[in-house]
């Protein structure tokens, strides 16, 4: 696990891009929980954390280009046009610091 930022650096209900071992990761904060998924939309080469809308109740991050929404739990797209998942990373908050695993998994 790599420390990528402090929890208070991510506003609740927003996404932040970080790089973990050369991989772009979108961190999403919902209340005091943090989720980490691949930052590049599987449909278009677009950053999910830059302008993507966070759906807190559904735990999803929407691509700002075409509107595909990706589950923060599984990485699976819940809306078209994306049909392929993005990687999901293990994220934890320890003593106010956000830790993210270097390896992701795709569902």
C-alpha positions in Angstrom: 0.0 0.0 0.0 1.2 3.5 -0.9 0.2 6.7 0.9 -1.2 9.0 -1.8 -2.7 11.9 0.1 -4.4 13.0 3.3 -8.2 12.4 3.6 -8.8 16.1 4.2 -7.3 16.8 0.7 -10.3 15.2 -0.9 -13.6 17.1 -0.6 -16.5 14.7 0.3 -18.5 13.8 -2.9 -15.6 14.5 -5.2 -12.9 12.6 -7.1 -9.1 13.3 -7.1 -6.6 11.9 -9.5 -3.4 10.3 -8.0 -0.7 8.1 -9.6 0.3 4.9 -7.9 3.3 3.1 -9.4 2.7 4.8 -12.7 -1.0 4.0 -12.8 -3.6 6.8 -12.9 -6.2 6.2 -10.1 -9.4 8.1 -9.4 -9.9 8.5 -5.6 -13.5 9.1 -4.6 -14.5 10.3 -1.2 -18.0 9.5 0.1 -18.4 10.8 3.7 -15.2 9.3 5.4 -14.9 6.4 3.0 -12.5 6.4 0.0 -12.8 4.3 -3.1 -10.2 3.9 -5.8 -10.8 2.9 -9.5 -8.8 3.3 -12.7 -8.9 6.9 -13.8 -9.3 6.2 -17.5 -12.7 5.5 -18.9 -12.8 2.1 -20.7 -14.9 3.5 -23.5 -12.9 6.7 -24.3 -9.5 7.8 -23.2 -10.9 10.3 -20.7 -10.0 11.0 -17.1 -12.9 10.0 -14.8 -11.7 12.2 -12.0 -11.6 15.3 -14.1 -15.1 16.5 -14.3 -16.7 13.2 -13.5 -19.8 13.4 -11.4 -19.9 11.3 -8.2 -23.2 9.5 -7.4 -22.8 9.0 -3.6 -25.9 6.8 -3.0 -25.1 4.6 -5.9 -21.3 4.6 -5.3 -20.6 5.4 -8.9 -18.3 7.8 -10.8 -19.6 9.1 -14.1 -17.4 9.7 -17.1 -17.6 13.4 -18.1 -17.5 12.7 -21.9 -20.3 10.2 -22.6 -21.9 9.6 -19.2 -21.0 6.0 -18.5 -21.1 5.4 -14.8 -18.7 3.0 -13.2 -19.2 1.2 -9.9 -16.7 2.2 -7.2 -17.1 -1.3 -5.8 -16.7 -3.5 -8.9 -15.4 -1.2 -11.6 -18.3 -2.4 -13.9 -20.0 0.2 -16.0 -23.7 0.6 -15.1 -24.6 2.6 -18.1 -23.7 2.7 -21.8 -21.7 3.4 -23.9 -19.0 1.7 -21.8 -19.2 -2.1 -21.7 -15.8 -2.9 -20.1 -14.9 -2.4 -16.5 -12.1 -0.3 -15.1 -9.7 -1.6 -12.4 -10.6 -1.4 -8.8 -7.9 -0.7 -6.2 -7.9 -1.4 -2.4 -8.0 2.0 -0.6 -7.9 2.6 3.2 -7.7 5.5 5.5 -5.2 5.1 8.3 -4.6 7.9 10.8 -6.0 10.4 8.2 -3.7 9.2 5.4 -5.2 7.5 2.3 -3.4 4.3 1.3 -3.9 2.7 -2.1 -2.7 -0.7 -3.4 -0.4 -0.7 -6.4 -2.3 -3.5 -8.1 -5.9 -3.2 -9.3 -8.4 -5.9 -10.3 -11.0 -5.8 -13.0 -14.3 -7.6 -12.5 
